[in-house]
Amino acid sequence: MARRRRRPPLPGRCSSSSSAQLCLGRGDYEHARALAEAVLVDATESPRATGQILFHGRIALAQALVGLARFQEARGVLAEVGATSGRRTA
């Protein structure tokens, strides 16, 4: 059975054009947090429908906050996700 080749890691840290998810995967939690927050601001201010962007942006923000050991803030963000999806986050 042939083994799958693993991609080499990307050099350097995530750039501003990278997604928050990519930064999370690289362990660059501070940059992921900044990107997720910027996406959430843009989506909140947009006149277009952005529900899915807000949902995924909040999830990425919560993951970044957990990576930064900012657990109470992450819990608050997840509570927003639960409130907007109609589910509890206990």
Contact map, one row per residue, 1 for C-alpha under 8 A:
111000000000000000000000000000000000000000000000000000000000000000000000000000000000000000
111100000000000000000000000000000000000000000000000000000000000000000000000000000000000000
111110000000000000000000000000000000000000000000000000000000000000000000000000000000000000
011111000000000000000000000000000000000000000000000000000000000000000000000000000000000000
001111100000000000000000000000000000000000000000000000000000000000000000000000000000000000
000111110000000000000000000000000000000000000000000000000000000000000000000000000000000000
000011111000000000000000000000000000000000000000000000000000000000000000000000000000000000
000001111100000000000000000000000000000000000000000000000000000000000000000000000000000000
000000111110000000000000000000000000000000000000000000000000000000000000000000000000000000
000000011111000000000000000000000000000000000000000000000000000000000000000000000000000000
000000001111100000000000000000000000000000000000000000000000000000000000000000000000000000
000000000111110000000000000000000000000000000000000000000000000000000000000000000000000000
000000000011111000000010010100000000000000000000000000000000000000000000000000000000000000
000000000001111111000110010100100000000000000000000000000000000000000000000000000000000000
000000000000111111000000000000000000000000000000000000000000000000000000000000000000000000
000000000000011111100000000000000010000000000000000000000000000000000000000000000000000000
000000000000011111100000000000000000000000000000000000000000000000000000000000000000000000
000000000000011111110110000000000000000000000000000000000000000000000000000000000000000000
000000000000000111111110000000010010000000000000000000000000000000000000000000000000000000
000000000000000001111111000000111011000000000000000000000001000000000000000000000000000000
000000000000000000111111100000010000000000000000000000000001000000000000000000000000000000
000000000000010001111111110000010000000000000000000000000000000000000000000000000000000000
000000000000110001111111111110110000000000000000000000000000000000000000000000000000000000
000000000000000000011111111110010000000000000000000000000001001100000000000000000000000000
000000000000000000001111111100000000000000000000000000000000000000000000000000000000000000
000000000000110000000111111100000000000000000000000000000000000000000000000000000000000000
000000000000000000000011111110000000000000000000000000000000000000100000000000000000000000
000000000000110000000011111111110000000000000000000000000000000000000000000000000000000000
000000000000000000000011001111111000000000000000000000000000000110110000000000000000000000
000000000000000000000000000111111100000000000000000000000000000100010000000000000000000000
000000000000010000010010000111111110000000000000000000000000000000000000000000000000000000
000000000000000000111111000111111111000000000000000000000001100100000000000000000000000000
000000000000000000010000000011111111100000000000000000000001100110000000000000000000000000
000000000000000000000000000001111111110000000000000000000000000000000000000000000000000000
000000000000000100110000000000111111111000000000000000000000000000000000000000000000000000
000000000000000000010000000000011111111100000000000000001101100000000000000000000000000000
000000000000000000000000000000001111111110000000000000001000100000000000000000000000000000
000000000000000000000000000000000111111111000000000000000000000000000000000000000000000000
000000000000000000000000000000000011111111100000000011001000000000000000000000000000000000
000000000000000000000000000000000001111111110000000011001100000000000000000000000000000000
000000000000000000000000000000000000111111111000000000000000000000000000000000000000000000
000000000000000000000000000000000000011111111100000000000000000000000000000000000000000000
000000000000000000000000000000000000001111111100010011000000000000000000000000000000000000
000000000000000000000000000000000000000111111100010001000000000000000000000000000000000000
000000000000000000000000000000000000000011111110000000000000000000000000000000000000000000
000000000000000000000000000000000000000001111111110000000000000000000000000000000000000000
000000000000000000000000000000000000000000001111100000000000000000000000000000000000000000
000000000000000000000000000000000000000000000111110000000000000000000000000000000000000000
000000000000000000000000000000000000000000000111111000000000000000000000000000000000000000
000000000000000000000000000000000000000000110101111111000000000000000000000000000000000000
000000000000000000000000000000000000000000000000111111100000000000000000000000000000000000
000000000000000000000000000000000000000000000000011111110000000000000000000000000000000000
000000000000000000000000000000000000001100100000011111111000000000000000000000000000000000
000000000000000000000000000000000000001100110000011111111100000000000000000000000000000000
000000000000000000000000000000000000000000000000001111111110000000000000000000001000000000
000000000000000000000000000000000000000000000000000111111111000000000000000000000000000000
000000000000000000000000000000000001101100000000000011111111100000000000000000000000000000
000000000000000000000000000000000001000100000000000001111111110000000000000011011000000000
000000000000000000000000000000000000000000000000000000111111111000000000000011001000000000
000000000000000000011001000000011001000000000000000000011111111100000000000000000000000000
000000000000000000000000000000011001100000000000000000001111111110000000010010000000000000
000000000000000000000000000000000000000000000000000000000111111111000000111011000000000000
000000000000000000000001000000000000000000000000000000000011111111100000010000000000000000
000000000000000000000001000011011000000000000000000000000001111111110000000000000000000000
000000000000000000000000000010001000000000000000000000000000111111111110110000000000000000
000000000000000000000000000000000000000000000000000000000000011111111110010000000000000000
000000000000000000000000001010000000000000000000000000000000001111111100000000000000000000
000000000000000000000000000011000000000000000000000000000000000111111100000000000000000000
000000000000000000000000000000000000000000000000000000000000000011111110000000000000000000
000000000000000000000000000000000000000000000000000000000000000011111111110000000000000000
000000000000000000000000000000000000000000000000000000000000000011001111111000000000000000
000000000000000000000000000000000000000000000000000000000000000000000111111100000000000000
000000000000000000000000000000000000000000000000000000000000010010000111111110000000000000
000000000000000000000000000000000000000000000000000000000000111011000111111111000000000000
000000000000000000000000000000000000000000000000000000000000010000000011111111100000000000
000000000000000000000000000000000000000000000000000000000000000000000001111111110000000000
000000000000000000000000000000000000000000000000000000000110110000000000111111111000000000
000000000000000000000000000000000000000000000000000000000110010000000000011111111100000010
000000000000000000000000000000000000000000000000000000000000000000000000001111111110000110
000000000000000000000000000000000000000000000000000000000100000000000000000111111111000000
000000000000000000000000000000000000000000000000000000100110000000000000000011111111100000
000000000000000000000000000000000000000000000000000000000000000000000000000001111111111110
000000000000000000000000000000000000000000000000000000000000000000000000000000111111111100
000000000000000000000000000000000000000000000000000000000000000000000000000000011111111000
000000000000000000000000000000000000000000000000000000000000000000000000000000001111111000
000000000000000000000000000000000000000000000000000000000000000000000000000000000111111100
000000000000000000000000000000000000000000000000000000000000000000000000000000000111111110
000000000000000000000000000000000000000000000000000000000000000000000000000000100110011111
000000000000000000000000000000000000000000000000000000000000000000000000000001100100001111
000000000000000000000000000000000000000000000000000000000000000000000000000000000000000111
